[in-house]
Amino acid sequence: MKQRFRVGGMSCAACSAHVEKSVSALPGVQEVQVNLLAGSMAVQYDETVCSAQAIVHAVEEGGYTAAPEDGSRPAAAAPGAQAADGLHEMKRRIAVSAVFLIILMYFSMGPMIGLPLPGFVSGTEHAFALALVQMLLTLPIVVVNRKYYSNGFKTLLHRAPTMDALIAVGSGAALVYGVYALFQIGYACAAGDMETVHRYAHDLYFESAGMILTLVTLGKFFEARAKRKTGEAIAALMDLRPQTANVLRGGQEVSIPVEDVRVGDLVVVRGGQSVPVDGTLAEGSAFLDESAITGESMPVGKHPGDSVIGATVVKSGYFVMKAARVGDDTTLSQIIRLVEEAGASKAPIAKLADKVAGVFVPIVMGIALLTAVVWLVYGETPSFALTRAIAVLVISCPCALGLATPVAIMVGTGVGAKNGVLFQSAEALENLHHVDCVILDKTGTVTEGRTVVTDVKSFGVAPDDLLSLALSLETRSDHPLADAIVRYARERNVLERTVTDFEMLEGQGVRAKVDGVPCMAGNRRMLLAGGLALPRSAQQMGENLAAAGKTPLYFAANRQVVGIFAVADVLKPSSRAAVEALQNLHVEVTLLTGDNRATAESIAAELGIDHVAAEVLPQDKERVVREKQAQGKKVAMIGDGINDAPALARADVGIAIGAGTDVAISSADVVLMKSDLMDAVDAIRLSRQTMRNIRQNLFWAFFYNCIGIPIAAGVLWLPLHIGLSPMIGAAAMSLSSVCVVSNALRLKFFQGTPRPETRKGDYIVMPKEAANMKKVIKIEGMMCEHCVAHVKKALEALPGVEAAVDLQSGTATVQAAALPADEQLRAAVEQAGYQVVGLS
């Protein structure tokens, strides 16, 4: 089983590496993923061999705290609250430390810049009093920052030292040496040895200990505040979740916490409310804003039998729904979990940093000890040798190494989720930046996934008469192509005629009598079987349509061909631009389809694709991916996530087109929530930017430590007399972590690729099916939801109109393939008893 745990006490990458190592050593544990940023751990283990209690015990033995997640809320919730508490506590420690440090610096450094000291601590004869004052001022700083000592020495006892151990040993050594100097001053004063008093009075190091603790805490505060921003995407998703739900219990409507909703409950949802769980409409209707989940900007009409997604917002209407997915099973919870797990997982590039961080602290402590020994052997004073060793301890920064990858991964996956791109893991995010070949499944990926009428040609009859005939025949057929023709005809408000003797012929079409006239509709084979002669012009037009990848359907009345409809699964508006954008990224694009080669090449030409794999059966799609990989390509397969599962699994990166409840069970590595191919472009761009950011972070972390540690050890002292004080080392160490996190946060400024509709100067030609017109009507007189229902009903009585009415703004948004005239819209509202004050 897989279980999540909250882990406390981790402060750097060495901590997370030690926790991971301790739990991995347990029998039955198969996989461990520790998230330093979120303070969490995911463990895959055999529950017949290992237990949650054993895992908790192993973590506690390593010097940390652990507790299993109870599953009642996403893992991000607890660390979020802990982070807020931690920041408040750090502010308190910084305030106390700063007050005493300022006073301490006055007593220790004041005379160097000409500041007068009180008489009782002024002069060599009062050196003991001055040293005692400095020690007393340092003690409050040590007390409020005592966690560095408790955590640091605890990890030392467990032979797994962390960054806290470096701070504890470094500042502790300065503190101990200061106390030693205090006693030496007292002994020398009593013996009248003023030379010894003078020497030790300048080697107290109390201000170094206080400054180290204060600067490290200040740096950790800025680091923690920056790291909180890395989880903003998850926090924003969690904010979408409604807290309560109105449920029908015993015939009464009661408000209960959303966690108490059960599968099968009847939930009441009104205009302006958020849908609490996933389910199906049982009664009523509404327009829902699903933009937060699917990215669809227009409100979507819902009627009985339609599914609704939790966390979507009811713009207008009222309905009762039957709960189908609750708690952790809702679409939103699955998305949150997916983003969390992706942020917590490790990319392959992180393995090097983890290995280095795991041994970093012991190596640094060894370098510090060696530094002190070398300088003592060289003949320098113990004070000088101690200064160099302390500087080495406090300037080294395992945090920068440990944070280099996870902060970028967390920000990258969060930005992806915000833009409708869900990465299943950090590995998927990394692998995608290597991709140089994309295979596109045709249906539902580059096309709309449903057929629409693209061309209509009449022969010897009026166009409206042909549409009326087509509607009358096809409205009784259950063929998908017939549905496209029925939608097309109804949008144009033609009349349906009387139909008798209706008959469907499998694989050919339909025939019947329309107003007593024998008619038929179907493919060319049906006409030939019926003995009808196909005019030369109609035959040529049908061949041209078929060559263009469209399906021609012929209509005949009284044994004469009267018209042709062309039906096709049209390209999505953004497909052509997406293919162009992929090619601009130097990615080879291949179109994969089961269509015949002529149709496939026609579509490929329209998209600008040079490589086509046509007439491919579903079971052979995986073979096409293998062939590309055999050519040395890094392949991303983009499909619907269900029919293309073998190909998605075989590809280096599988990308699923599709939103909603399938997101959590998708076999793909990446899910495009908005079903927009342009998001695949954004996924590749985001992957490349994230990997570039990670490399920058790792370079900075390695470079900083490789340069800073030798300088702190004193390599520049002999040739240039340049040394590095422990205080400057502490400041540099804190700054390095803040720089790494801040660099990762630059990913938050990632901008998605502009869609064709947003490019100035472009003219986008869209199929009539998708090119709905929209108007906003400003209405006065609506007082309640009943008014909203009246206005909505009045507007939707107009042919082809869908309406979304908002009571708060007093507006109605209407859309249709061909909107009625303004006068008709105004009349419909005013006949319902309300006043139109504006149309835009």
Order of alpha helices (4+ residues) and beta strands (2+ residues): beta-alpha-beta-beta-alpha-beta-alpha-alpha-alpha-alpha-alpha-alpha-alpha-beta-beta-beta-beta-alpha-beta-beta-beta-alpha-alpha-alpha-alpha-alpha-beta-alpha-beta-beta-alpha-alpha-beta-beta-beta-alpha-alpha-beta-beta-alpha-beta-alpha-beta-alpha-beta-alpha-beta-beta-alpha-alpha-alpha-beta-alpha-beta-beta-alpha-beta
